[in-house]
Amino acid sequence: MTGLRNFYFIVISAVAITLQLLPSSALAQYKPAQSKTYLINGLVSAIPFIGYGMANLKKRIGGASLYSYVSPIEGTAIIQPKIVREIRSLHRQNPRIQINLIGISYGASMVTAISAILSRDNIPVNYLGVIDGRPLTKIHSNVRRTDNFTCSFLDCIGVRLRMARGNNTTHKVSFKFRSTHISLGNNVDLHNRVIQQISRVNYSQLAQPGNTGIDNMPVASIR
């Protein structure tokens, strides 16, 4: 028992000495991975009976920011630039932060546009959830994973998400639900999928042989 205590003492002492010898700048440079999730609602979503689906999703995602509004001008001229500024600031503070963007309807248009802006700044997007919206900006390689959710009823938009030229790295999965456009945002299966995706480890930073961090779900699902 005495020998075991001496062994632990030696190990702890060695670690302490190593930390003391490290320059303070090296310690300061290490920042653990964090995440920030942005939810952007659709047009007229400030009215509760329209934007309720994303509001319910926000309740299940700790620390998420939800943006609801009335007009496209408010969304494009105020909300979108605000989110871009905040993400740039977060990335400067911690380049390892994992950014998640989820939008429905016109909000889906906004999150694809934001991801393209971030591409020009070399800021990665961990997950992009695009829920039945238009117009959609093509997806660049800074997006690690994206889901394209659409629905089958007459009021649904159904626009397909497309990759930008040269982007063969983003993992895309498409889902088509039997749902109306507004109720799609409150679909439990959709919520569960989003939460699953934003909760996943970024394996590009924790690469292991034989483990890519990418699932093998079908390209299209109908529920």
Backbone bond lengths (Angstrom), bond angles and torsions (degrees), N, CA, C in turn:
res aa  C-N    CA-C-N  psi(-1)  N-CA   C-N-CA  omega(-1)  CA-C   N-CA-C  phi
1 M - - - 1.470 - - 1.520 110.76 -
2 T 1.361 116.27 -40.72 1.459 120.00 179.72 1.523 110.45 -62.67
3 G 1.345 116.02 -40.68 1.456 119.65 179.18 1.512 112.34 -63.17
4 L 1.339 117.64 -37.13 1.453 121.77 179.05 1.517 111.08 -66.82
5 R 1.354 115.92 -41.04 1.470 119.29 177.74 1.522 110.21 -62.80
6 N 1.319 117.01 -41.35 1.465 120.23 179.11 1.521 111.41 -62.99
7 F 1.350 116.27 -38.17 1.465 120.41 178.79 1.530 110.81 -62.14
8 Y 1.359 116.53 -47.94 1.462 120.20 179.02 1.523 111.37 -61.39
9 F 1.327 116.98 -38.78 1.465 121.29 179.79 1.519 110.32 -62.13
10 I 1.334 116.53 -42.40 1.465 120.64 -179.40 1.531 110.70 -64.91
11 V 1.348 116.93 -43.28 1.460 120.89 -179.44 1.517 111.06 -63.23
12 I 1.335 116.71 -47.48 1.472 120.74 -178.98 1.516 110.34 -63.04
13 S 1.333 117.15 -40.84 1.459 121.02 179.62 1.528 110.88 -63.01
14 A 1.343 116.17 -41.27 1.463 120.20 -179.61 1.522 111.33 -63.94
15 V 1.345 116.58 -41.75 1.465 120.49 177.84 1.525 110.74 -63.17
16 A 1.325 116.65 -44.17 1.462 120.84 -179.22 1.522 110.86 -61.81
17 I 1.334 116.72 -43.05 1.463 120.30 179.95 1.526 110.75 -64.75
18 T 1.346 116.41 -40.25 1.467 120.53 179.16 1.514 111.25 -61.81
19 L 1.329 117.02 -43.24 1.463 120.77 179.25 1.516 111.37 -64.49
20 Q 1.331 117.12 -36.07 1.454 120.37 178.96 1.518 111.37 -68.32
21 L 1.344 116.76 -32.88 1.453 120.41 -178.28 1.520 112.54 -78.47
22 L 1.341 117.31 -21.51 1.449 120.08 179.10 1.519 110.64 -67.27
23 P 1.338 118.47 137.80 1.465 119.96 175.92 1.513 110.73 -64.71
24 S 1.317 115.75 147.17 1.468 119.99 -178.10 1.513 111.55 -60.61
25 S 1.340 116.91 -30.02 1.466 119.85 -179.67 1.516 111.05 -65.15
26 A 1.346 117.01 -35.99 1.462 120.12 179.47 1.511 111.33 -66.43
27 L 1.342 116.49 -39.09 1.461 119.91 177.85 1.510 110.91 -68.04
28 A 1.327 116.40 -38.40 1.459 120.27 -177.51 1.516 111.71 -69.42
29 Q 1.340 118.24 -26.26 1.449 120.84 -176.23 1.521 112.33 -73.99
30 Y 1.326 118.11 -22.07 1.459 120.23 -178.87 1.521 110.04 -78.82
31 K 1.343 115.14 123.75 1.456 120.77 176.87 1.521 107.90 -133.54
32 P 1.314 117.69 125.22 1.463 119.48 -179.28 1.523 111.25 -66.83
33 A 1.318 115.28 152.81 1.462 119.89 178.69 1.523 110.05 -64.12
34 Q 1.325 115.91 135.07 1.453 122.53 175.07 1.517 107.31 -127.10
35 S 1.321 116.69 174.68 1.459 119.39 178.39 1.522 109.78 -139.56
36 K 1.325 114.29 153.67 1.455 121.24 174.82 1.521 107.54 -141.40
37 T 1.326 115.96 129.45 1.459 121.47 -177.06 1.525 110.32 -115.35
38 Y 1.330 115.18 132.26 1.462 122.38 177.73 1.526 108.87 -116.15
39 L 1.332 116.17 129.28 1.454 123.04 176.33 1.524 107.80 -113.65
40 I 1.336 116.50 125.41 1.468 119.89 -179.48 1.522 108.79 -120.17
41 N 1.298 115.55 120.31 1.450 122.74 -178.16 1.530 111.13 -78.49
42 G 1.326 116.23 179.65 1.460 121.44 -179.87 1.519 112.43 -95.51
43 L 1.309 115.77 -174.51 1.464 121.53 179.92 1.525 110.55 -60.90
44 V 1.306 115.40 143.89 1.465 124.30 178.16 1.529 111.54 61.48
45 S 1.316 116.96 19.38 1.466 120.44 -177.13 1.517 113.54 -74.39
46 A 1.336 116.26 -9.03 1.461 118.94 174.87 1.521 111.12 -65.78
47 I 1.336 116.63 -18.75 1.464 121.20 174.27 1.531 107.39 -79.87
48 P 1.324 118.14 120.19 1.481 121.17 -171.17 1.514 115.52 -54.01
49 F 1.350 118.86 -39.52 1.464 118.95 -175.30 1.534 111.94 -76.71
50 I 1.338 117.49 0.29 1.462 121.18 174.47 1.530 110.88 -105.25
51 G 1.313 116.55 -43.36 1.459 120.10 -175.04 1.516 115.15 -96.87
52 Y 1.321 117.23 20.95 1.469 120.33 -172.74 1.529 113.70 -70.19
53 G 1.337 117.28 -29.44 1.463 119.86 -176.33 1.523 112.29 -63.09
54 M 1.310 116.96 -48.04 1.462 120.34 179.61 1.524 111.17 -69.67
55 A 1.336 115.97 -31.21 1.473 118.94 176.18 1.525 110.23 -63.51
56 N 1.324 116.81 -38.91 1.464 120.10 177.45 1.532 111.48 -69.56
57 L 1.331 117.04 -36.13 1.462 120.00 176.97 1.523 110.78 -64.08
58 K 1.319 116.65 -40.35 1.466 120.68 179.68 1.532 111.38 -58.35
59 K 1.326 116.86 -36.36 1.463 120.48 -179.52 1.527 112.18 -61.76
60 R 1.319 116.80 -22.04 1.463 121.29 -177.44 1.529 112.93 -97.65
61 I 1.336 116.56 -2.22 1.471 119.97 -177.68 1.523 108.18 -122.62
62 G 1.309 116.22 106.65 1.454 120.41 -178.67 1.524 112.47 -63.47
63 G 1.326 116.21 132.07 1.455 121.43 176.39 1.513 115.30 78.48
64 A 1.336 117.84 4.04 1.464 120.05 -179.62 1.524 110.55 -72.77
65 S 1.326 115.76 148.81 1.461 122.11 175.02 1.520 108.68 -106.25
66 L 1.333 117.03 130.53 1.462 122.41 179.88 1.520 109.58 -114.40
67 Y 1.328 115.69 132.00 1.463 121.23 178.56 1.526 108.99 -117.96
68 S 1.324 115.55 120.52 1.459 122.65 174.67 1.527 107.92 -121.87
69 Y 1.325 117.36 151.01 1.460 120.68 -171.39 1.524 108.32 -160.02
70 V 1.318 116.27 -174.28 1.461 120.57 -178.05 1.527 111.70 -114.50
71 S 1.341 117.09 -52.76 1.460 120.87 -171.75 1.528 112.41 -109.39
72 P 1.344 117.81 158.40 1.464 120.49 176.16 1.521 112.44 -65.23
73 I 1.328 116.86 -28.74 1.471 119.66 178.03 1.517 110.03 -64.09
74 E 1.325 116.36 -45.09 1.463 120.77 177.54 1.529 110.83 -59.84
75 G 1.334 115.60 -40.90 1.456 119.23 -178.72 1.513 112.74 -68.03
76 T 1.334 116.91 -49.73 1.460 121.34 -174.04 1.522 113.22 -77.75
77 A 1.329 116.94 -38.02 1.468 120.02 -173.76 1.520 113.55 -88.67
78 I 1.320 117.69 -22.45 1.466 120.12 -175.45 1.533 111.66 -116.18
79 I 1.322 116.37 -57.65 1.469 120.18 -172.90 1.525 112.09 -69.54
80 Q 1.325 116.74 -48.16 1.465 119.52 -176.88 1.536 112.56 -60.04
81 P 1.338 119.84 -49.47 1.467 119.17 178.12 1.527 112.73 -62.79
82 K 1.331 116.84 -34.66 1.467 120.66 179.00 1.528 110.68 -62.20
83 I 1.325 116.73 -44.61 1.463 120.44 -179.81 1.527 110.56 -65.58
84 V 1.331 116.93 -42.47 1.467 120.21 179.02 1.525 110.74 -60.15
85 R 1.329 117.03 -44.41 1.473 120.38 179.33 1.526 110.79 -61.47
86 E 1.321 116.08 -42.27 1.458 119.41 -178.15 1.525 111.28 -66.94
87 I 1.326 117.07 -41.11 1.467 119.83 179.49 1.518 110.54 -65.19
88 R 1.308 117.57 -41.27 1.468 120.24 177.30 1.521 110.91 -59.65
89 S 1.320 116.02 -42.33 1.461 120.18 178.83 1.526 111.31 -64.84
90 L 1.324 116.92 -44.29 1.469 121.07 179.02 1.522 110.97 -62.29
91 H 1.332 116.06 -39.85 1.466 119.95 -178.66 1.527 111.16 -69.06
92 R 1.329 117.43 -35.71 1.467 119.69 176.14 1.519 110.83 -63.65
93 Q 1.330 116.01 -39.03 1.459 120.26 179.87 1.525 111.82 -71.33
94 N 1.317 116.66 -35.82 1.462 121.07 -178.46 1.533 109.34 -149.70
95 P 1.330 117.91 96.44 1.467 121.09 -178.69 1.524 113.94 -61.82
96 R 1.336 118.51 -13.70 1.467 121.75 -179.19 1.529 112.26 -92.27
97 I 1.320 117.43 2.34 1.463 119.51 -177.42 1.524 110.09 -64.81
98 Q 1.327 116.76 141.82 1.460 122.00 -179.02 1.526 109.02 -101.52
99 I 1.327 115.30 116.34 1.454 122.39 -177.19 1.517 109.87 -96.86
100 N 1.336 116.41 129.69 1.461 123.02 177.15 1.524 108.89 -119.05
101 L 1.326 116.59 130.85 1.464 122.18 -179.82 1.516 109.30 -124.42
102 I 1.329 116.77 123.88 1.467 121.15 178.54 1.521 108.30 -130.98
103 G 1.318 116.69 127.67 1.458 119.93 -179.10 1.518 111.71 -140.65
104 I 1.328 115.26 149.47 1.465 121.24 177.83 1.519 109.99 -121.58
105 S 1.327 116.74 141.92 1.453 123.56 176.98 1.533 109.65 59.58
106 Y 1.331 118.81 -122.69 1.467 119.20 177.79 1.527 110.67 -65.82
107 G 1.311 117.05 -26.14 1.460 120.57 174.66 1.517 111.93 -64.82
108 A 1.344 116.88 -31.23 1.464 120.50 174.96 1.519 110.70 -65.41
109 S 1.325 115.82 -39.59 1.459 119.96 174.93 1.521 111.12 -60.35
110 M 1.325 115.90 -41.36 1.460 120.44 -177.68 1.521 112.43 -68.08
111 V 1.332 118.16 -40.32 1.469 118.65 -177.94 1.530 111.08 -69.36
112 T 1.340 117.82 -33.14 1.467 118.44 176.27 1.525 110.60 -69.19
113 A 1.326 116.92 -36.65 1.467 120.13 176.93 1.523 110.88 -66.46
114 I 1.326 116.89 -41.61 1.463 121.06 178.74 1.525 110.27 -62.47
115 S 1.321 117.40 -42.38 1.469 119.93 -179.70 1.524 111.20 -62.69
116 A 1.325 117.21 -34.61 1.467 120.61 178.14 1.529 110.85 -69.36
117 I 1.324 117.37 -39.20 1.468 121.27 176.22 1.520 110.04 -62.70
118 L 1.317 116.43 -43.73 1.467 120.43 179.55 1.525 111.57 -65.06
119 S 1.331 116.69 -29.32 1.459 120.38 177.10 1.525 110.66 -61.11
120 R 1.321 116.82 -39.96 1.467 120.65 179.25 1.520 111.39 -67.02
121 D 1.335 116.24 -24.26 1.467 120.87 178.10 1.531 112.34 -94.17
122 N 1.341 116.55 4.56 1.475 121.59 -177.23 1.530 112.43 58.35
123 I 1.322 115.86 37.09 1.462 121.42 177.04 1.525 108.17 -104.33
124 P 1.326 117.72 119.46 1.467 119.81 -178.14 1.529 112.77 -74.84
125 V 1.315 115.11 151.30 1.463 122.66 172.84 1.521 107.17 -112.96
126 N 1.311 116.24 119.64 1.463 120.87 -177.50 1.523 111.46 -67.34
127 Y 1.334 116.26 -44.83 1.470 120.42 -178.24 1.520 109.60 -147.73
128 L 1.340 115.24 136.89 1.454 122.71 178.39 1.524 108.54 -125.35
129 G 1.325 116.41 113.20 1.458 121.74 178.51 1.520 109.82 -103.77
130 V 1.329 116.86 115.64 1.469 122.23 -175.14 1.525 108.00 -113.40
131 I 1.338 115.54 110.00 1.462 120.75 -172.32 1.529 110.28 -108.96
132 D 1.314 116.36 100.41 1.470 124.94 170.87 1.532 113.02 41.60
133 G 1.330 115.97 70.18 1.460 119.21 -178.55 1.511 113.41 -137.04
134 R 1.328 115.29 174.63 1.460 123.97 173.77 1.519 109.62 -166.63
135 P 1.347 116.65 157.71 1.471 127.84 -10.18 1.525 109.85 -73.65
136 L 1.331 116.66 151.14 1.451 121.44 -177.19 1.529 110.36 -110.13
137 T 1.331 115.26 127.93 1.466 120.72 174.69 1.523 108.82 -76.53
138 K 1.325 116.59 141.50 1.463 120.15 179.24 1.528 110.63 -63.02
139 I 1.318 115.05 148.68 1.462 121.39 -171.50 1.526 110.84 -92.26
140 H 1.327 115.64 129.32 1.459 122.36 -179.87 1.531 110.68 -94.83
141 S 1.323 114.92 170.67 1.466 120.66 -171.85 1.524 113.52 -72.55
142 N 1.335 118.49 -6.55 1.470 119.33 175.47 1.531 111.84 -71.65
143 V 1.345 117.18 -14.00 1.469 122.09 177.46 1.525 108.41 -87.59
144 R 1.326 116.55 122.02 1.467 120.38 -177.73 1.526 111.66 -78.04
145 R 1.343 116.45 -48.73 1.466 121.12 -178.49 1.519 108.78 -138.20
146 T 1.324 115.63 142.63 1.454 119.28 176.15 1.525 110.01 -142.53
147 D 1.316 115.25 143.43 1.466 122.41 173.95 1.517 108.36 -116.75
148 N 1.335 116.12 134.02 1.460 122.48 178.13 1.535 107.94 -109.98
149 F 1.336 116.09 102.10 1.469 121.83 -178.51 1.526 109.55 -96.27
150 T 1.340 116.85 125.98 1.459 120.83 173.15 1.526 108.26 -130.85
151 C 1.334 116.35 177.52 1.463 120.69 -179.31 1.521 109.64 -137.75
152 S 1.329 116.35 173.24 1.467 120.72 -167.57 1.529 114.86 -111.70
153 F 1.321 119.35 -6.41 1.454 120.35 -177.68 1.539 110.99 -79.12
154 L 1.338 116.43 169.95 1.458 120.86 -171.77 1.529 113.32 -64.35
155 D 1.327 117.73 -27.61 1.465 119.33 -178.53 1.527 112.82 -86.09
156 C 1.329 117.20 1.99 1.459 120.47 -177.84 1.526 111.22 -78.54
157 I 1.323 115.99 152.41 1.467 121.86 -177.20 1.526 110.74 -87.24
158 G 1.315 116.74 -51.67 1.462 121.20 171.27 1.517 116.86 73.30
159 V 1.332 118.21 21.22 1.467 120.44 179.74 1.525 110.03 -75.77
160 R 1.325 116.68 135.11 1.456 121.48 -179.67 1.523 111.19 -84.95
161 L 1.294 114.50 140.71 1.459 121.83 178.06 1.525 108.97 -81.40
162 R 1.339 116.02 134.30 1.456 120.15 -177.32 1.532 110.74 -122.84
163 M 1.331 114.61 152.97 1.458 121.14 179.31 1.527 110.67 -87.81
164 A 1.318 116.20 145.92 1.457 120.91 173.65 1.524 109.86 -69.01
165 R 1.310 116.42 158.32 1.460 120.83 -179.49 1.529 110.39 -58.24
166 G 1.312 116.04 132.15 1.452 121.22 178.16 1.519 114.76 87.40
167 N 1.317 116.76 -6.14 1.466 119.39 -179.97 1.526 109.71 -88.70
168 N 1.322 115.54 103.53 1.459 120.29 176.07 1.521 111.22 -122.51
169 T 1.327 116.08 22.88 1.467 120.43 -178.09 1.521 113.46 -113.48
170 T 1.318 118.30 -27.98 1.471 120.28 -179.86 1.523 110.16 -66.69
171 H 1.328 115.78 131.30 1.467 120.66 178.71 1.524 108.16 -91.23
172 K 1.326 116.09 117.10 1.466 121.81 -176.26 1.523 110.99 -116.03
173 V 1.326 115.47 135.27 1.461 121.99 172.91 1.526 107.94 -128.68
174 S 1.334 116.40 136.36 1.464 121.20 -179.85 1.520 110.38 -111.36
175 F 1.338 115.17 140.40 1.464 122.04 178.90 1.527 108.69 -129.19
176 K 1.339 115.96 139.23 1.457 120.68 174.20 1.519 108.73 -125.32
177 F 1.333 116.04 118.92 1.459 121.52 -175.79 1.531 110.85 -104.90
178 R 1.312 115.95 149.18 1.465 121.08 170.89 1.528 107.19 -80.84
179 S 1.309 115.69 95.73 1.466 120.33 -170.78 1.515 109.42 -164.00
180 T 1.335 115.58 159.52 1.463 120.04 168.20 1.526 108.43 -80.69
181 H 1.310 116.38 168.55 1.464 121.02 -177.12 1.524 111.77 -63.26
182 I 1.322 117.87 -49.41 1.462 121.18 -176.38 1.523 111.08 -68.88
183 S 1.333 117.22 -44.60 1.466 119.38 -177.77 1.523 112.26 -69.95
184 L 1.324 118.34 -18.00 1.464 120.93 177.37 1.527 110.62 -59.12
185 G 1.324 116.26 -36.39 1.461 119.92 -179.81 1.515 113.69 -65.99
186 N 1.333 116.33 -15.40 1.470 120.15 -179.89 1.520 111.99 -110.31
187 N 1.323 116.98 13.36 1.456 121.44 -178.13 1.531 110.44 -70.29
188 V 1.325 116.53 126.37 1.470 121.04 -175.60 1.528 111.50 -63.97
189 D 1.337 117.59 -41.47 1.465 120.55 179.13 1.520 111.01 -62.67
190 L 1.330 115.64 -39.90 1.461 119.71 177.13 1.524 110.32 -63.20
191 H 1.323 116.88 -46.27 1.468 120.77 178.57 1.528 110.99 -58.47
192 N 1.324 116.18 -44.42 1.464 119.64 -179.00 1.530 111.14 -62.99
193 R 1.333 116.54 -39.92 1.468 120.61 178.72 1.532 110.64 -63.19
194 V 1.321 117.24 -45.77 1.470 121.29 179.66 1.522 110.40 -59.99
195 I 1.323 116.35 -47.51 1.470 120.58 -178.54 1.524 110.45 -63.28
196 Q 1.318 116.58 -39.70 1.465 120.28 177.30 1.527 110.58 -60.37
197 Q 1.313 117.08 -43.82 1.459 121.12 -175.60 1.529 112.77 -69.95
198 I 1.324 117.29 -41.62 1.471 118.46 -178.18 1.519 111.73 -76.50
199 S 1.331 116.70 -12.60 1.458 120.67 179.97 1.522 112.35 -90.70
200 R 1.317 117.58 -5.19 1.454 120.84 -173.62 1.520 111.94 -81.18
201 V 1.334 114.79 149.54 1.458 121.28 178.75 1.516 109.22 -72.78
202 N 1.335 116.59 142.81 1.451 121.59 174.58 1.528 108.93 -80.79
203 Y 1.323 116.71 101.08 1.457 120.51 -175.32 1.522 112.68 -75.35
204 S 1.323 118.42 -8.62 1.460 118.86 174.04 1.520 110.28 -69.21
205 Q 1.344 116.85 -21.70 1.458 121.46 177.45 1.525 110.98 -98.42
206 L 1.341 116.98 -20.63 1.458 120.91 -178.80 1.528 109.23 -125.61
207 A 1.322 115.57 55.93 1.455 120.25 -174.49 1.514 111.21 -67.29
208 Q 1.325 114.98 135.49 1.452 121.54 176.45 1.520 108.44 -134.87
209 P 1.326 118.55 143.31 1.461 120.70 -179.77 1.524 111.33 -56.53
210 G 1.324 115.52 130.01 1.459 120.30 175.85 1.515 114.32 78.79
211 N 1.346 118.34 4.84 1.459 120.84 -178.78 1.508 108.65 -131.05
212 T 1.324 117.18 102.60 1.463 121.36 -175.01 1.504 112.76 -92.39
213 G 1.335 118.62 -16.19 1.456 120.75 -177.42 1.514 112.87 78.90
214 I 1.331 118.00 7.05 1.450 122.20 -178.60 1.524 108.82 -110.68
215 D 1.331 116.17 131.04 1.460 118.36 -179.21 1.530 109.89 -81.31
216 N 1.300 116.02 170.89 1.462 121.85 -177.82 1.527 110.99 -115.48
217 M 1.327 116.28 37.81 1.460 120.25 179.93 1.519 109.67 -70.30
218 P 1.330 118.58 154.69 1.455 121.33 -179.53 1.519 112.35 -64.49
219 V 1.314 115.43 158.99 1.457 120.31 -178.10 1.522 110.97 -68.46
220 A 1.313 118.42 -27.46 1.470 120.74 178.89 1.519 110.03 -138.78
221 S 1.302 115.70 138.74 1.457 121.41 176.26 1.511 109.19 -132.93
222 I 1.306 117.62 144.00 1.472 122.47 177.04 1.509 107.86 -121.84
223 R 1.341 116.16 124.49 1.462 120.28 -178.66 1.521 109.60 -130.44
